[in-house]
């Protein structure tokens, strides 16, 4: 049996930066992450054990100048920065540079009177942050069906299109094609992170040549969910797990009967968790 791990599985640049920032402040007092740092329960628990807890946005006003707050890679709305500044808390900004680029694009587009279309998942932390940098009209489109249903009557308005960095690239292209047929004055910025695109393409190629595919990552992770959907489309025997603990004895017995197992992981999955999954598949 051959077990193959995708070359780009696991932490992306933005997540690595955020995690390193957090672990660099363990042992200090009053250190918090603004929301869960990443979509990985084991990392969140480990940080909590080391003294770094979570503060939610609705509790910002309870912070003081004795607190340190880490902004996660997803980024936040401008109003959140303003609220944090009023508390006097020290802010460590770990927003991914690619997300900051989107904030700049939509901020400038809004200031110029353009309508912003955000291709992404409504309610996702990154999308909520992007919305918070739009000072004018904006819309969120999360599916091909939503793009087909979208209508905009003001043909003279220039429309700026951006994407959630972890959005499915194939779906993004389909949505842009649909919008291009419906809207005249449209400017598209492909803001999907290159690492996301590489990871998705790599997962698709690996799944296509494997007998079984394992996708590792948090259940609430948008990019991991998209990896699972891509892999399941290529390999009928695809599993979505959070760690090696999720591989029960029945699943392990099934995996032992195949010749080629592929493993990929979302951007919030640490290398040690990927290694544990690899090791159990080798038994």
N, C-alpha and C positions, 0 to 999 in steps of 0.2 A: 504494500500500500504506500502511495506517495501523498504526502501532505505539503501543500504549497501555500505560503503566505504572500499576499499581495505586497509588492515592494513599498507602496506608499500608505499602507494601513496605519491607523493610529493618529496620534496628535498632529495637528497642523501647526503652522507657525504662530498663528494668533493664540491658539489654546496653550501652546508651549510657553509663550510670553506670560499669559495670565497665571498659569500654574507656577511658574518660576517666581513670579512676583509674590504670590501668596505664600509659598514655602520659604521665601526669603524673609518673611515677617512672622514666622512661627516663634513662639516663646515671648512675643511682645504682648502687652495688655491692650484691650479694647480695639482689636483688629477684626474687621468684618468684611464680608463680600456682599455686594449689593445684589441680592438674589443668589441662587446657586451658581457657583463659579463656572462649572461646566456640567453637562448632562451625564454625570457618572457618579452613581451613589457611593461607590467605594472611595473615590477621591474626596467627595464631600464629607464622608464620615471620618476619613483620616485627618482632614483639615480641622474638623470639629474636635477630634481627640487631641490635636495639637494647639487648641485654643482659638482657632479662627471660626467664628460663627457666621450665620447669615442674617442680614437685616433686609427686610423687604422695603419697597419704595414707600409704602404707606406709613412706615415708621421713621422716615428720614428726620422729621422734626424732633424726634427724641434724642438725636445725636448731639454731641457737644464737641468742644475743641480738644477734648481728650481722646476722641475716637479717630481711628484710621479706617477709611473705606476704600475697598478695591473694586473698581468698575470692571466687570467681566468683558470678554472679547466681543460679545454681541453689541456692546455700546448702549447708550441711553439717549433719551430726548434732551434737548437743550434745557427744558424746564427742570429736569432732574439736576443738572449741573448748577442751575441757579438756586435750587432749594438746598443743595449740599453746601454751597458757598455761604449761605446765611447761617448755617449751623456752626461754622468755624472748624469743622472736621477736616483732617488731612485727607486729600483724595489722591489715590494712586490709580491713574487711568491706564487700564490694560486693553482698551478698545483696539480691536484688530485694525491695522492701517488700511486694509481694503474696505472695512466698514466706514472708517473716517472719511474715505474718499467719497463714498455714497452720500454721507451727510453733507459734504461740501457741494456735491452736484445738485442735490435737491434744494439746499439752502439758496444757492445761486439761481437755480431755475425758478423757485418761488419768488425771489426778489425781482426777477425779470418779468413776472406776471405769467409764467408758464404753468400749465396744469401738469402735475406729477402723477405718473402711473407706476406703482410699485408692484412688480411681479414677485409674489412671495406668499407665504402662509399667514393669513390674518391671525393675530394673537401671538405669533412667534416673537420672542424678545427682540431679535434684530429688527424685524419689521416695525414693531412698536417704537423702537428708537428712531428709525428712519422717518416714520410719520411725524415724530416730534421735532424734526428739523424742517418740516414743510410749513411755511407761513401762509400759504395760500391753498387753493383747491388741490386735493389729491384723491386717488382711488387705489385700492388694492385688488389685484387680480391673481387668484391662486390656482386657476385651472384652465384647461382648454375650453370647458363649458362656460366658464365665467367670461372668458375672452369673446366667445361667440355671442354671448348675451349682452356684452357691453355696447352701449350706444352713447354717442356724444354729438350733440347737435351743433355746437359752436365751432364750425369748420375753420374759422379764422384764428382760433387759439392754437398756439404752439404747444405741443405735448412732449414732455420729457419722460422717457421710460428708463427705469433702473430695475435691478433685480436683487433679491436677497442673495447673499454670497453663496449659500449652500443649496440653492434651488437646482432642481433637475435640469441639466443643460438641454436635453432633448425637448423637454416640455417648454422650456424658455423659448427655444427657437420656434416651436409650433405656435406659441402664443404671439410672439413678435410677428410672425407671418400673417396670422389672423388680423392683428391690429393694423398691420400695414395695408391690408385690403380695405379696412373700414375707416381708417383715419388718414387725412391728407398731410397735415403739418406735424410730422412726428420725428423726433430725434431719439435714437436708441443708444443707451450705454450698456454694453455687456459687462455688468459688474459681478458676475459669478466669479468667485475666487478660482484662480488657475489650479490650485491644489485640489479643489472640489471637483473640477472638470477632469483632472488627471486621475483622481481616485475613482470617479464614476466610470470612466472609460476602461481603466485597468480592471475594475471589478467585473464589468461586462465581459471583457475578453477572457478573464480567468474562469468565470462561471460557465461560459460557453464550452469550455473544454474539460470541465470537472463532472464527476458522477454525483458529488454532493458538495454543497457550498454552505459555509458558516459565516454569518455576519454578526460581528460583536459590537455592542454599544448600548447606551442607555435607551430605554423604551421611549423617553420623551425627547430624544435627539432627532431633530428634523433630518440632518444629513445622513444619519444611520438608517432611518426609515426609508429614505430614498435609495440608499445602497441596497437595502433588502429588496425593494421593488424591482430594481434593475437586475439583481442576481436571480430573483425568482422568475423573471421573464426569460432568463437564459437556461436556468437549471431548475427542474421541477422539485428536486430534493434539496431545498434551501431552508436553513434554520436561522432564526433571529434570537440571539442570546445576549445576556448582559455579562456573563462570566462563565468560566468552566463549570461552576456549580450547577448551571442550568442544563448541562448535558447529563441526562439520567441514564440508567443502565440500559434501557430499551433503545434509546437513541444511539448509545455507544455501540451496542451490538449491531445495529443497522449500519453504522459508519464503518465498522470493521469488515463488512462484506463488500465494500466498494474499493476500486483501485486508485481513484484520484480524488482527494479532498482539497477544496480551496478555502482559504480563510481571508476575510478582509474585515476592516473595522472602521468605525466612525471616527471623526476628528477629536472626540473627547475620550477615546479609549487609550489608557496607558499601555506601554509596551509590555509590562509585566503581566497584564491580564491577557494580552494576545499570546504571550509565551505560554501561559498556563493552559490555554485552549489548545495550542499546538502540541504541548506535552501530553495532554490527555488523549488526543487523537492518535498519538504514537504508541499508546499502550497496547 
